[in-house]
Amino acid sequence: MNLDDIRKHIDDIDGQLLDLLSSRADLVHQVGEVKKRDGLQIYAPEREEALLRRLIERNKGRLPEKSIRAIYREIMSAALALEDDLKIAYLGPEGSWTHQAAIKKFGHSVDYTPLPNFSEVFDQVARRRADYGVVPIENSTEGAVNHTLDLFVDSPLQICAQILLRIENCLMADVPREQIKSLYSHPQALAQCRGWILKHFPKADLVEVSSTTRAAQLAKENVADGAAAIGSPAAAEMYGLTVLEESIQDRATNTTRFLVIGEKTCPPTGKDRTSLLFAIHDRPGSLVRALQAFDQFHINMSKIESRPSKRKDWEYIFYVDLSGHCEDPVVKGGIEELEKHCSMVKLLGSYPDAGE
Ligand SMILES: C=C(O[C@@H]1C=C(C(=O)O)C=C[C@H]1O)C(=O)O
């Protein structure tokens, strides 16, 4: 077949795809009507995950899983926008890694509201000025994002999904590499690139700022002082900076886990994760006994963090992630057992254990 013939086939297929997408949009519209009538949540992470898992399993063609997820992300984003004006609050500003995580989950068709800090994200969702919020919870190099953990203690919000995003920081500037005297970035990004900075710019002044986007802006404004920034390629593009080196983080696989918070948690999907908080009595063996509850029920605990309670000095709150859904009888049993040994247990939600 010559090029024109092949392109003719592609045009035919695109026509069919568009007709099919329009039929899908009609059905999505019907789903939206049913949800509004029955007071159901518009965003259904369990349905999205089940749909993606089914398609990936069925896939026999050339498209890799990553592409299928990206294509369907946008199809489902358009669907969400058809059902309602979905508003997503995130830790801004635009171009930040959290913004990119939010787009990875909700696509380009919904509305986004950048907010200046973590508390505002929780607050706007709790006041229903936004439907969902996106906040970072941990990084594979730097560990927990403490502020997010702390905000869950008093928040009525639940976790309904997680997002895993590979963080590939780049060096960006409007000056040649030899003229760089200072490096601007968010403390998390500077920490993720600590080894690289020591090797390549041991004498540079490190300037911590509120976000990687702000760092890019300052690098643009302080060209005369030899300023450069470390952050996302999206931030470089926003401020017209040149990317001088890509992927400079010390660990190639540097990944941040983000959470989607909303009014309700997510129904079971068959492969889920549950997050909860607990506080123990100040007695010998309390923590051991609390954790034995999970062992007794053969529940895999994938994460534990401790944070000061902020109510009494040297009193702690533990943040734990478990494999399984809180409606699974085993997880339910484990949590009931845990409650016997704790002064407080707070379930933060169960959500699909997926990321890519
Ligand atoms: C259409 C629905 O609403 C949303 C859009 C989906 C889709 O486009 O397939 C899937 C889940 C929901 O987040 C649905 O719940 O089925």
The ligand as a Gaussian input file, in Angstrom:
#p B3LYP/6-31G(d) Opt

LIG

0 1
 C      -19.435000       7.512000      33.000000
 C      -19.188000       7.438000      34.293000
 O      -18.635000       8.537000      35.014000
 C      -17.243000       8.820000      35.069000
 C      -16.635000       8.587000      33.744000
 C      -16.256000       7.302000      33.392000
 C      -16.048000       6.924000      31.959000
 O      -15.871000       7.811000      31.125000
 O      -16.130000       5.717000      31.643000
 C      -16.096000       6.332000      34.403000
 C      -16.285000       6.625000      35.728000
 C      -16.657000       7.980000      36.191000
 O      -15.559000       8.594000      36.792000
 C      -19.500000       6.218000      35.110000
 O      -19.529000       6.330000      36.352000
 O      -19.760000       5.169000      34.525000

